[in-house]
Amino acid sequence: MASNSLSSVCVYCGSSPGNDPDHLAAGRTLGRAIGEAGLRLVYGGGTKGIMGAVAEGAMDAGGKVTGIIPRFLMNKEATEKALGALDELIVTEDMHERKHRMFEESDAFVTLPGGIGTLEEVIEVMTWAQLGRHTKPIVLANINGFWNQLSTLLDHMREAGFIHTSHRVKPLIVDTAEEIIPAILDARVNGGGDEKIIERL
């Protein structure tokens, strides 16, 4: 079961399945692990692609699922019937509100493979960490090396002197979906977990 300090996990991921079936399988595995750990999944509300796989995995394991989706994406990334299966659906007016709400609802963040939108989400939450606005665990689910280039880029930025508080910008690099929840639980026990909320801009 979830510890008192961890009740929900936000998952950023692609609304498409991608070309590697291992990415989709990792989504289902992570969703199941979240549900089996007694945690609530917070995600972007899509019911297709890797998003859909994570939500299905969590629900199949008896987990609670909160989907947060902008109104304009409801018919693009989801179906009305599938959205009705979620435990909670939060509809926002825009992407900014969606991301802020996902942050507020979550105790940790996991980034599975995805595209530009997924990258933008994890970069923003890392930026907030760098600015000292939270210390919630951030995981890059490096399935089949998907995030290797991002990890290299972050190292390059540190070496070039552009990440001045690098101790705050250290996402956990985890290679398999099965290792993600144990890594988050360990990170919560050994530091982190500031629940500070970011003020709206």
C-alpha positions in Angstrom: 0.0 0.0 0.0 1.0 3.6 -0.5 2.8 5.3 2.3 1.4 8.4 3.9 3.9 10.6 2.0 2.9 9.2 -1.4 -0.6 8.9 -2.6 -0.6 9.9 -6.2 1.8 9.6 -9.2 1.6 11.8 -12.3 2.5 10.1 -15.6 3.5 12.1 -18.6 3.5 10.2 -21.9 2.5 10.1 -25.5 -1.1 10.1 -26.7 0.1 7.9 -29.6 1.5 4.4 -29.3 4.8 5.1 -31.0 6.7 2.6 -33.1 8.2 0.5 -30.3 5.7 -1.9 -28.7 7.9 -2.0 -25.6 6.8 1.6 -24.9 3.1 0.7 -24.9 3.8 -2.4 -22.8 5.8 -0.2 -20.3 2.7 2.0 -20.0 0.5 -0.9 -19.1 3.1 -2.3 -16.6 3.5 1.1 -14.9 -0.2 1.6 -14.7 -0.6 -1.8 -13.1 2.2 -1.1 -10.6 0.6 2.2 -9.6 -2.8 0.4 -9.0 -1.2 -2.5 -7.1 0.7 -0.1 -4.9 -2.6 1.5 -3.8 -1.6 4.8 -5.5 -3.8 7.1 -7.6 -2.8 7.7 -11.2 -2.9 11.3 -12.4 -2.4 11.7 -16.1 -3.4 13.8 -19.2 -6.8 12.1 -19.6 -6.2 10.6 -23.1 -7.6 7.2 -23.7 -5.4 6.3 -26.7 -1.8 5.5 -27.2 0.5 5.1 -24.2 -1.8 7.4 -22.2 -4.6 4.9 -22.6 -2.3 1.9 -21.8 -1.3 3.5 -18.5 -4.9 4.2 -17.5 -6.1 0.7 -18.5 -3.3 -0.9 -16.5 -4.1 1.1 -13.4 -7.8 0.4 -13.6 -7.3 -3.3 -14.3 -5.3 -3.4 -11.0 -8.0 -1.7 -9.1 -6.3 1.7 -8.9 -8.0 5.1 -8.9 -7.4 7.2 -12.0 -7.7 11.0 -12.4 -7.7 12.3 -15.9 -7.0 16.0 -16.6 -7.6 17.1 -20.1 -8.3 20.5 -21.9 -11.7 20.7 -23.4 -10.3 21.1 -26.9 -8.5 17.8 -26.7 -11.4 15.7 -25.5 -12.4 14.4 -28.9 -8.8 14.2 -30.2 -7.0 12.2 -27.4 -10.0 10.4 -26.0 -13.5 9.0 -26.5 -16.5 10.0 -24.4 -17.1 6.3 -23.4 -13.6 5.7 -22.3 -13.5 9.0 -20.3 -16.6 7.8 -18.5 -14.6 4.9 -17.1 -12.2 7.1 -15.2 -12.8 7.7 -11.5 -12.4 11.4 -11.9 -12.3 13.6 -14.9 -11.1 17.2 -14.7 -11.7 19.3 -17.8 -9.6 22.5 -18.1 -9.8 25.4 -20.4 -6.2 25.3 -21.6 -2.9 23.5 -21.4 -1.5 25.8 -18.7 -4.3 25.1 -16.4 -4.0 21.4 -17.1 -0.3 21.3 -16.2 -0.8 23.3 -13.0 -3.6 21.0 -11.9 -1.6 17.9 -12.7 1.2 19.3 -10.5 -1.2 20.1 -7.6 -2.7 16.6 -7.7 0.5 14.7 -7.7 3.2 13.6 -5.3 5.7 12.4 -7.9 6.2 12.5 -11.7 7.1 9.8 -14.2 7.8 10.5 -17.9 7.3 7.6 -20.2 8.3 7.9 -23.9 6.3 10.6 -25.8 6.7 13.6 -28.1 7.1 17.3 -27.8 4.2 17.8 -25.4 5.6 15.1 -23.1 9.0 16.7 -23.2 7.6 20.1 -22.5 5.7 18.8 -19.4 8.8 17.2 -17.8 11.0 20.1 -18.6 8.6 22.5 -16.9 8.4 20.4 -13.8 12.2 20.2 -13.7 12.3 24.0 -14.1 10.0 24.4 -11.1 12.3 22.1 -9.1 15.4 24.1 -10.1 13.6 27.2 -8.9 13.0 25.6 -5.5 9.2 25.4 -5.9 9.1 21.6 -5.1 11.2 18.6 -4.3 8.8 15.9 -5.6 10.5 13.0 -7.3 10.9 13.1 -11.0 11.5 9.9 -13.0 12.6 9.5 -16.6 11.4 6.1 -17.6 14.2 5.3 -20.0 12.6 2.4 -21.8 15.0 1.0 -24.4 17.2 4.1 -23.9 14.5 6.5 -25.0 15.6 9.4 -22.8 19.4 8.9 -23.3 19.8 12.1 -25.4 17.8 14.2 -22.9 20.0 12.9 -20.1 23.1 13.8 -22.1 21.7 17.3 -22.8 21.1 17.9 -19.1 24.7 16.9 -18.4 25.9 19.2 -21.1 23.9 22.1 -19.6 25.3 21.5 -16.2 28.9 21.4 -17.5 28.3 24.6 -19.5 27.2 26.3 -16.3 23.5 26.8 -17.1 22.0 24.7 -14.3 23.2 26.5 -11.3 21.2 24.5 -8.8 21.9 21.1 -10.3 21.3 19.3 -7.1 17.6 20.2 -7.6 17.5 19.0 -11.2 18.4 15.3 -10.9 15.6 13.2 -12.4 15.9 9.5 -11.5 16.8 7.5 -14.6 15.0 4.2 -14.5 15.4 1.7 -17.3 12.3 -0.6 -16.7 8.7 0.0 -15.8 8.9 -2.5 -12.9 11.6 -0.4 -11.1 9.8 2.9 -11.2 7.5 2.7 -8.2 10.2 1.2 -5.9 12.5 4.1 -7.0 9.9 6.7 -6.2 9.2 5.2 -2.8 12.9 5.1 -2.0 13.3 8.7 -3.1 10.4 9.8 -0.8 11.9 8.0 2.1 15.4 9.4 1.5 14.5 13.0 1.0 12.2 15.1 -1.2 8.5 15.4 -1.0 8.0 19.1 -0.4 4.4 19.7 -1.1 4.8 23.4 -1.8 2.3 24.6 -4.5 3.4 26.9 -7.3 1.5 30.1 -7.4 -0.3 30.9 -10.7 1.5 33.3 -13.0 
